[in-house]
Amino acid sequence: MKRSTTVLSAAIGLGIAAAMTAVPASAAPAITGSQTATQSVRSSYAGSAAEEAGNKAFFDAVMKSAQAKAAKSPGLQTVTVTYDPSRAPSFASQIAASAQIWNSSVRNVQLRAGSNADFSYYEGNDSRGSYASTDGHGRGYIFLDYRQNQQYNSTRVTAHETGHVLGLPDHYSGPCSELMSGGGPGTSCQNTRPNSAESSRVNQLWANGLSAFKKDDKGVFTTVR
């Protein structure tokens, strides 16, 4: 499959070139005038290779949101990323399975359903397929497309998109054993789990715990690289 990637960026954002397309009405609230300086990133299940910057932006936004809440719990070693599955009821079992898969595969970050979520799941129809999206301010979502989830292993689709939340880029040329190869291996691929390299990468990205982000002199969280 070929799906295009859309990156919408304001001049004060990451400086990524913009190509504007509509967001499914069922997927997210409309952008208001007060949000014109935000950035929205969407990455498809098997789209172009140009979405790496968008995937990183989603990861950074979700990590900042999770870290800000985790900062209220001194001594915490494992960061919890909270998700809201309520807007994708048709995929409740796949979302739960995806969280279990990732939670059993990594140790430095855990996924948990709950309120005050760092990101949400939505469902509906979209010609671009399934994707992960964020406005760059810690409010993100994963959109699960009906048609694509009928064509591909639905748990694989969900776990793949959730991998972007945890910081992994797409690698469409990879084998079926790589979760982030997405739709590259074709519809026959039934693997729903990350391989050891992917799990290790997520653990590495989240290994710094609360030190992964620090506050500047204005109290704003900034990335430590």
Residue pairs with C-beta under 8 A, 6 or more apart in sequence:
1 45
1 46
1 47
1 129
1 148
1 183
2 46
2 47
2 48
3 44
3 45
3 46
3 47
3 48
3 128
3 129
3 131
4 19
4 21
4 44
4 47
4 48
4 128
5 42
5 43
5 44
5 47
5 48
5 50
5 51
5 54
6 19
6 20
6 21
6 40
6 41
6 42
6 128
7 16
7 17
7 18
7 19
7 39
7 40
7 41
7 42
7 51
7 53
7 54
8 18
8 19
8 20
8 39
8 40
8 41
9 15
9 16
9 17
9 18
9 39
10 36
10 37
10 38
10 39
12 37
13 37
13 38
13 39
13 136
14 39
14 53
14 57
14 136
16 39
16 53
16 54
16 57
21 128
23 40
23 42
23 133
24 122
24 124
24 125
24 126
24 143
25 124
26 87
26 122
26 123
26 124
27 122
27 124
27 126
27 133
27 141
27 143
28 122
28 133
28 141
31 38
31 40
31 135
35 135
38 135
38 136
38 137
39 57
39 134
39 135
39 136
40 133
40 134
40 135
40 136
41 51
41 53
41 54
41 55
41 57
41 58
41 132
41 133
41 134
41 136
42 51
42 54
42 128
42 131
42 132
42 133
42 143
43 51
43 54
43 55
43 58
43 131
43 132
43 133
43 161
43 164
43 170
44 51
44 128
44 129
44 130
44 131
45 129
45 130
45 131
45 145
45 148
45 152
45 157
45 160
45 161
45 182
45 183
46 129
46 170
46 172
46 182
46 183
46 184
47 128
47 129
47 131
47 170
49 170
49 172
51 169
51 170
52 169
52 170
55 132
55 164
55 167
55 168
55 169
55 170
56 167
56 169
57 134
57 136
58 132
58 133
58 134
58 140
58 164
58 165
59 164
59 165
59 166
59 167
59 205
60 223
61 134
61 135
61 136
61 137
61 138
61 139
61 140
62 81
62 118
62 119
62 134
62 138
62 140
62 165
63 79
63 167
63 206
63 212
63 213
64 138
64 213
64 221
64 223
65 118
65 119
65 138
65 139
66 79
66 80
66 81
66 82
66 109
66 118
67 79
67 210
67 212
67 213
67 221
68 138
68 213
68 221
69 82
69 116
69 118
70 76
70 79
70 80
70 209
70 210
71 210
76 209
76 210
77 108
77 209
78 107
78 108
78 109
78 110
78 209
79 108
79 109
79 110
79 206
79 209
79 210
79 212
80 109
80 110
80 111
80 112
81 109
81 110
81 111
81 112
81 118
81 119
81 165
81 166
82 111
82 112
82 113
82 114
82 115
82 116
82 117
82 118
83 95
83 99
83 111
83 112
83 113
83 114
83 117
83 118
83 119
83 120
83 121
83 165
84 113
84 114
84 115
84 117
84 119
84 120
84 121
85 91
85 92
85 95
85 96
85 113
85 120
85 121
86 120
87 120
87 121
87 122
87 123
88 95
88 121
88 122
88 123
88 144
89 123
90 123
90 146
91 121
91 123
91 144
91 149
91 154
91 158
94 144
94 149
94 154
94 155
94 157
94 158
95 113
95 121
95 158
96 113
97 155
97 158
97 159
97 192
98 111
98 155
98 158
98 159
98 162
98 192
99 111
99 112
99 113
99 162
101 155
101 159
101 192
101 193
101 194
102 111
102 159
102 162
102 163
102 166
102 194
102 202
103 110
103 111
105 193
105 194
105 198
105 199
105 202
106 166
106 199
106 202
106 203
106 206
107 203
108 202
108 203
108 206
108 207
108 209
109 166
109 202
109 206
111 162
118 138
118 140
118 165
119 134
119 139
119 140
119 141
119 142
119 165
120 140
120 141
120 142
121 141
121 142
121 143
121 144
121 158
122 141
122 142
122 143
122 144
123 143
123 144
123 145
123 146
124 143
124 144
124 145
124 146
125 145
125 146
125 147
126 143
126 145
128 145
129 145
129 147
129 148
129 183
130 142
130 143
130 144
130 145
130 148
130 149
130 157
130 158
130 161
131 142
131 143
131 161
132 140
132 141
132 142
132 143
132 161
132 164
132 165
133 140
133 141
133 142
133 143
134 140
134 141
140 165
142 158
142 161
142 162
142 164
142 165
144 154
144 157
144 158
144 161
148 157
148 183
149 157
149 158
151 187
152 183
152 187
152 189
153 189
153 190
153 191
153 192
155 192
156 179
156 189
156 190
156 191
156 192
159 179
159 192
159 193
159 194
160 179
160 180
160 182
163 179
163 180
163 194
163 198
163 202
164 170
166 202
166 205
166 206
167 201
167 202
167 205
167 206
168 179
168 180
168 194
168 198
168 201
168 202
169 180
170 180
170 181
170 182
171 178
171 180
171 181
171 182
171 184
172 181
172 182
172 183
172 184
173 181
173 184
174 180
174 181
174 184
174 185
175 181
175 185
176 185
176 188
176 189
176 190
176 191
177 191
177 195
178 194
178 195
178 197
178 198
179 191
179 192
179 193
179 194
179 195
179 198
180 194
180 198
181 189
194 202
206 212
208 224
211 224
212 223
212 224
213 221
213 222
213 223
213 224
214 221
214 222
214 224
215 221
215 222
216 222
